[in-house]
Amino acid sequence: MRRTLVLFTLASALAAPAFADDNRLVKAVSLKDLQAILVEEGHTINGTGYDGDVSVRATDTDGTGLIFNVIGTACGTEYSVDCLGISMQVRYDADGTETLERINEANLMWPATSVWYSPTGFDTEVPTIGVTRYVILDGGMTIRNVKDNLANLLAIAPQATDYVWAIGEYAPEGDVASDDGF
């Protein structure tokens, strides 16, 4: 009986997601850890390695359809073979209507994230507007907190970029432009 119980427990542990316990404290993450976090939150993984060995590109399947990147940082140091930080990013192609003034204002309005502009972009050499949330795992962070940081980024990014492009609720008065073209 004891042998059966041990085998059942072992099989259950192997079948369970890597982070079934959201209260688990992590001080570093691997590529597999990032993938497990995204899958547990219901995101679709589009690929890995776009932004380095420990990076995942995924799509938010909660209605927004946002494509985002989760990138391990400070990896393979003297302190850990895994990554000691996580950069979470949503990137948009710039259209030329954005201004550095509005980008700076967005940074003040949503201080939990960093809104930035890159004239050379990343994957396509197209100028890019990005919204990033960076977390440092020094001392440890719960898996739930990592997931919450990502959820906050995915909620803030559309608002911040609507502000940068002055669309939707941030459109000038009398302007009927919105992010859906109507």
Secondary structure, DSSP 8 states (H G I E B T S, - for coil): -HHHHHHHHHHHHHHS-TT--TT-EES-B-HHHHHHHHHHTT-EEEEE-TTSSSEEEEE-TTTT--EEEEEEEEES-SS-SSEEEEEEEEEEE--S---HHHHHHHHHH-TTSEEEEETT-SSSSS-EEEEEEEEE-TT-EEHHHHHHHHHHHHHHHHHHHHHHTT-GGGS-TT----TT--
